[in-house]
Amino acid sequence: MCQITICSGESVRTVSARPGYLLGEALREQVPAFAMPCAGNHTCGKCKVKVEGAVSAPDGAELRLLSESERAAGIRLACACQIRGDITVTLYEEGASKIVSWYKTPAFERTEKGCGFAVDIGTTTVALQLIDRASGKILAERLAENAQRGYGADVISRIEACRAIGVSALSDRIANQLEEMAAQCLQEAGIPEAAESVVTGNATMLHIYEGLDPFSLAVVPFRVQSYFGCMSRRTLAGAPVYLPRCVGAYVGADILCAALAADLLGGGVQLLADIGTNGEMALAREGKLLCCSTAAGPAFEGAGLSCGMPAAPGAVRAVKLENGTVSYETVNRAPAKGLCGSGVLDALSVMLKTGAIDDSGYLEEDWPVGGSGLTVTQKDVRQIQLAKSAVCAGLLTLMEEESLPPSAVRRFVIAGGFGNTMNTDSAKEIGLFPAALREHTAFIGNGALGGACMLLMNCGLREKSEQIAREAVELSLSASARFMDCYVDCMSFMEF
């Protein structure tokens, strides 16, 4: 066996691995927070580590994705590097991502007593709050990257991982993560036990949490093993867990919870968009929901971009054009390390204004982001182009399905971490959503977590939410000719 010394910040530990084992596999097992956005397919180049010792020579993927100076400094891609003997691995500290845990909810009656947990299992991040159900006070919270992120940045990668190594490996990983977070919250609050928990998420995350094979979610006709709206087979900190109901395979319990938090059925035509790794949307009209989901991908969260990163310290979060000069702002005013989603949107808006790209997205050469030392590449532009087109086309398709123009929408609710930080003017200018919605936008933060809190503090809302989910209509965009037409049209960087 080979000895691997893993250095991460001030932490140093040694583990064993057999010769020939991929370093990425070893790190995925030993360091749950280690991210491999492309699931080890050698395409993203984001699993960079510094390696000293006996390893394989760089192969084609590393020669393509690492610069000569990086290779000379011992930088390797964990997904392509084989262990040949004893090694020392230094992990790069990305910093803690700014995970959104705040939310707005309408007034509602709190009917329950005792303390409980509200949990949102996102594809990228996890948010958990310990709440006094009678008062609504948040007693403690824990926010973290999803411990499954070593298996890819999107739900399809997670589903493929379940097929490759078994559902239980990913299921236990997220369950153990929640148990650890819950135990920390109870200790911090000085509370011995919880009465109950509500755990929400998209259909894939809930299937994996429950140990159900999610493979049918990835193939036509996208059948679900369970819509949930039931008690879990698991407990959390020894207490029972309620799982809100999903609408369909790609419109999960998270969008239902967000609809509750947004009071989407509170009157008039309202539109909800939770823009993250999955672009989930809902249109409320006359007491009914029409829902859809688009494959936005992880580009809005920084994954898949050449200089992309989460909204952690050092991430460029805003880009501006002032008196002909490009300026930028970073999270925590730290030195620029990469671009997060909101920064990329701003950058594209500035690039349009300066003529660096035209409405087709053509970029003649890499565009420097002010004096940050970072650049936007043609590939980055195309990644955002595909994602923003999917979101805008999804919104337009929902409205056209109901024969509604964007001007008929009374309120456009944006939920999720990316939506919380984006500049709506930049989003409008590049065509992320129809321009007519700009003046009607409202941000509710982590709507999924907010809705889970409502269901935790008022059990009577559960039956109501389940009925809403049963009566909601899921619009399949993959079979929609209207969506495909909108998708092509929305490829242009322009206002719609």
ChimeraX attribute file (.defattr): number of C-alpha atoms within 10 A of each C-alpha:
attribute: neighborCount
match mode: 1-to-1
recipient: residues
	/A:1	11
	/A:2	17
	/A:3	16
	/A:4	22
	/A:5	18
	/A:6	20
	/A:7	16
	/A:8	14
	/A:9	10
	/A:10	5
	/A:11	7
	/A:12	12
	/A:13	10
	/A:14	13
	/A:15	13
	/A:16	13
	/A:17	18
	/A:18	13
	/A:19	16
	/A:20	14
	/A:21	15
	/A:22	20
	/A:23	24
	/A:24	26
	/A:25	19
	/A:26	18
	/A:27	21
	/A:28	20
	/A:29	12
	/A:30	14
	/A:31	16
	/A:32	18
	/A:33	16
	/A:34	20
	/A:35	25
	/A:36	26
	/A:37	25
	/A:38	22
	/A:39	22
	/A:40	23
	/A:41	13
	/A:42	20
	/A:43	15
	/A:44	18
	/A:45	24
	/A:46	23
	/A:47	23
	/A:48	22
	/A:49	17
	/A:50	18
	/A:51	24
	/A:52	16
	/A:53	14
	/A:54	15
	/A:55	20
	/A:56	14
	/A:57	12
	/A:58	17
	/A:59	11
	/A:60	10
	/A:61	16
	/A:62	23
	/A:63	14
	/A:64	13
	/A:65	18
	/A:66	17
	/A:67	12
	/A:68	12
	/A:69	9
	/A:70	13
	/A:71	16
	/A:72	10
	/A:73	12
	/A:74	14
	/A:75	22
	/A:76	27
	/A:77	28
	/A:78	27
	/A:79	26
	/A:80	23
	/A:81	21
	/A:82	20
	/A:83	24
	/A:84	19
	/A:85	17
	/A:86	17
	/A:87	18
	/A:88	18
	/A:89	23
	/A:90	17
	/A:91	18
	/A:92	14
	/A:93	8
	/A:94	15
	/A:95	12
	/A:96	13
	/A:97	17
	/A:98	15
	/A:99	21
	/A:100	20
	/A:101	21
	/A:102	13
	/A:103	20
	/A:104	18
	/A:105	18
	/A:106	13
	/A:107	9
	/A:108	10
	/A:109	11
	/A:110	17
	/A:111	13
	/A:112	19
	/A:113	14
	/A:114	14
	/A:115	24
	/A:116	30
	/A:117	31
	/A:118	28
	/A:119	29
	/A:120	29
	/A:121	23
	/A:122	23
	/A:123	24
	/A:124	23
	/A:125	19
	/A:126	24
	/A:127	24
	/A:128	24
	/A:129	24
	/A:130	26
	/A:131	25
	/A:132	20
	/A:133	23
	/A:134	15
	/A:135	14
	/A:136	16
	/A:137	12
	/A:138	17
	/A:139	18
	/A:140	19
	/A:141	21
	/A:142	18
	/A:143	19
	/A:144	18
	/A:145	21
	/A:146	22
	/A:147	24
	/A:148	26
	/A:149	24
	/A:150	26
	/A:151	26
	/A:152	24
	/A:153	25
	/A:154	21
	/A:155	25
	/A:156	18
	/A:157	18
	/A:158	25
	/A:159	25
	/A:160	18
	/A:161	20
	/A:162	22
	/A:163	13
	/A:164	9
	/A:165	10
	/A:166	14
	/A:167	23
	/A:168	16
	/A:169	14
	/A:170	23
	/A:171	21
	/A:172	16
	/A:173	17
	/A:174	22
	/A:175	19
	/A:176	14
	/A:177	17
	/A:178	24
	/A:179	15
	/A:180	14
	/A:181	22
	/A:182	25
	/A:183	15
	/A:184	15
	/A:185	21
	/A:186	21
	/A:187	12
	/A:188	12
	/A:189	14
	/A:190	11
	/A:191	13
	/A:192	9
	/A:193	17
	/A:194	20
	/A:195	18
	/A:196	21
	/A:197	31
	/A:198	26
	/A:199	29
	/A:200	29
	/A:201	29
	/A:202	27
	/A:203	27
	/A:204	27
	/A:205	26
	/A:206	28
	/A:207	23
	/A:208	23
	/A:209	23
	/A:210	21
	/A:211	20
	/A:212	18
	/A:213	19
	/A:214	28
	/A:215	21
	/A:216	15
	/A:217	21
	/A:218	17
	/A:219	9
	/A:220	8
	/A:221	10
	/A:222	15
	/A:223	15
	/A:224	21
	/A:225	15
	/A:226	17
	/A:227	22
	/A:228	21
	/A:229	19
	/A:230	14
	/A:231	15
	/A:232	19
	/A:233	12
	/A:234	15
	/A:235	15
	/A:236	25
	/A:237	22
	/A:238	13
	/A:239	15
	/A:240	17
	/A:241	23
	/A:242	25
	/A:243	24
	/A:244	30
	/A:245	30
	/A:246	30
	/A:247	28
	/A:248	26
	/A:249	23
	/A:250	26
	/A:251	27
	/A:252	28
	/A:253	32
	/A:254	32
	/A:255	32
	/A:256	32
	/A:257	29
	/A:258	32
	/A:259	30
	/A:260	25
	/A:261	26
	/A:262	29
	/A:263	18
	/A:264	26
	/A:265	19
	/A:266	14
	/A:267	13
	/A:268	15
	/A:269	19
	/A:270	23
	/A:271	30
	/A:272	25
	/A:273	26
	/A:274	27
	/A:275	26
	/A:276	23
	/A:277	24
	/A:278	23
	/A:279	25
	/A:280	26
	/A:281	29
	/A:282	31
	/A:283	25
	/A:284	22
	/A:285	18
	/A:286	11
	/A:287	14
	/A:288	16
	/A:289	24
	/A:290	20
	/A:291	29
	/A:292	26
	/A:293	28
	/A:294	24
	/A:295	21
	/A:296	23
	/A:297	24
	/A:298	26
	/A:299	24
	/A:300	30
	/A:301	24
	/A:302	25
	/A:303	26
	/A:304	23
	/A:305	27
	/A:306	20
	/A:307	20
	/A:308	25
	/A:309	25
	/A:310	25
	/A:311	29
	/A:312	22
	/A:313	22
	/A:314	22
	/A:315	30
	/A:316	34
	/A:317	29
	/A:318	22
	/A:319	25
	/A:320	18
	/A:321	17
	/A:322	8
	/A:323	6
	/A:324	8
	/A:325	8
	/A:326	17
	/A:327	15
	/A:328	19
	/A:329	18
	/A:330	23
	/A:331	19
	/A:332	13
	/A:333	13
	/A:334	13
	/A:335	14
	/A:336	20
	/A:337	20
	/A:338	27
	/A:339	32
	/A:340	30
	/A:341	30
	/A:342	26
	/A:343	29
	/A:344	30
	/A:345	29
	/A:346	26
	/A:347	30
	/A:348	26
	/A:349	25
	/A:350	21
	/A:351	20
	/A:352	18
	/A:353	13
	/A:354	13
	/A:355	11
	/A:356	16
	/A:357	21
	/A:358	15
	/A:359	13
	/A:360	13
	/A:361	19
	/A:362	12
	/A:363	18
	/A:364	10
	/A:365	12
	/A:366	14
	/A:367	17
	/A:368	14
	/A:369	23
	/A:370	16
	/A:371	11
	/A:372	16
	/A:373	10
	/A:374	19
	/A:375	19
	/A:376	22
	/A:377	18
	/A:378	17
	/A:379	14
	/A:380	20
	/A:381	20
	/A:382	17
	/A:383	19
	/A:384	27
	/A:385	23
	/A:386	19
	/A:387	25
	/A:388	29
	/A:389	25
	/A:390	27
	/A:391	27
	/A:392	24
	/A:393	28
	/A:394	30
	/A:395	29
	/A:396	21
	/A:397	24
	/A:398	22
	/A:399	20
	/A:400	14
	/A:401	12
	/A:402	11
	/A:403	10
	/A:404	14
	/A:405	12
	/A:406	20
	/A:407	12
	/A:408	14
	/A:409	19
	/A:410	16
	/A:411	19
	/A:412	23
	/A:413	26
	/A:414	24
	/A:415	30
	/A:416	25
	/A:417	25
	/A:418	24
	/A:419	23
	/A:420	18
	/A:421	18
	/A:422	20
	/A:423	17
	/A:424	20
	/A:425	16
	/A:426	20
	/A:427	23
	/A:428	22
	/A:429	22
	/A:430	28
	/A:431	24
	/A:432	28
	/A:433	26
	/A:434	22
	/A:435	19
	/A:436	17
	/A:437	19
	/A:438	16
	/A:439	13
	/A:440	14
	/A:441	16
	/A:442	15
	/A:443	18
	/A:444	22
	/A:445	27
	/A:446	28
	/A:447	32
	/A:448	35
	/A:449	33
	/A:450	28
	/A:451	33
	/A:452	31
	/A:453	30
	/A:454	26
	/A:455	27
	/A:456	32
	/A:457	29
	/A:458	18
	/A:459	14
	/A:460	15
	/A:461	17
	/A:462	20
	/A:463	14
	/A:464	13
	/A:465	22
	/A:466	21
	/A:467	13
	/A:468	21
	/A:469	27
	/A:470	15
	/A:471	14
	/A:472	21
	/A:473	18
	/A:474	19
	/A:475	19
	/A:476	17
	/A:477	19
	/A:478	12
	/A:479	9
	/A:480	11
	/A:481	11
	/A:482	16
	/A:483	23
	/A:484	17
	/A:485	12
	/A:486	18
	/A:487	22
	/A:488	13
	/A:489	14
	/A:490	26
	/A:491	24
	/A:492	19
	/A:493	23
	/A:494	19
	/A:495	16
	/A:496	18
